[in-house]
């Protein structure tokens, strides 16, 4: 995920980015043929452990806003390279929601 500012006069700048591994979620959509949402319940019961098992290092940085199992909004940290100092800096957070829908479902219900 990336966040950019949009400048009219000068070039756009990358505010920050974060990599979210959606592999397990995509695999579940392919296996079930149904829409899958990244919810707190899905995260806690399956995806978090699967990503840890696969060696994904940023698992603990993904934070859900509430503790209700239906919660689908979560926060990810944004970082960017500070070229002047030559190091990565924190650049805020982004709230996101992820819904993956199979193509045949989208074609039936545009």
PyMOL commands that set and color helices and strands:
alter all, ss='L'
color gray80, all
select helices_A, chain A and resi 23-32+40-53+59-61+103-108
alter helices_A, ss='H'
color red, helices_A
select strands_A, chain A and resi 2-5+13-17+36-37+63-64+74-82+87-96+99-100
alter strands_A, ss='S'
color yellow, strands_A
deselect
rebuild
show_as cartoon
